[in-house]
Amino acid sequence: MPIVGMALIQISNQSTKNLGKKSTIRFTQSICPDCNMILDAEVFERDNKVFMSKVCPTHGECEELYFGSYELYKK
């Protein structure tokens, strides 16, 4: 089944502090998109969208769009 509406945003050598206020929703586990290592991850809301952020010791930080609308995510 195809995944629709997902996007991967790689952030490297940038501070996420200047991208807008972030509000943590929950913590979970996810996998590195490069090596499939299981990682701790943070799910958070920023700019009315839901993102997931994780840090792989080998490949660095990865932030991805998890849900396109925070309002719909809450339902």
KALIN-V354633 format. One record per backbone hydrogen bond with DSSP energy under -0.5 kcal/mol. NH is the residue of the N-H (numbers start at 1). CO is the residue of the C=O. Records with the same first field share a line. If there is no record, write none. Layout:
NH->CO + CO
This chain:
4->2
7->65
9->7 + 63
10->8
11->9
12->10
18->15
19->16
20->17
23->45
25->43
26->43
28->41
30->39
32->37
36->32
39->30
41->28
42->53
43->26
44->42 + 51
45->23
46->49
47->21
49->46
50->67
51->44
52->64
53->42
54->62
55->40
56->60
60->56
62->54
63->9
64->52
65->7
66->50
67->50
70->48
73->69
74->70
75->71 + 72
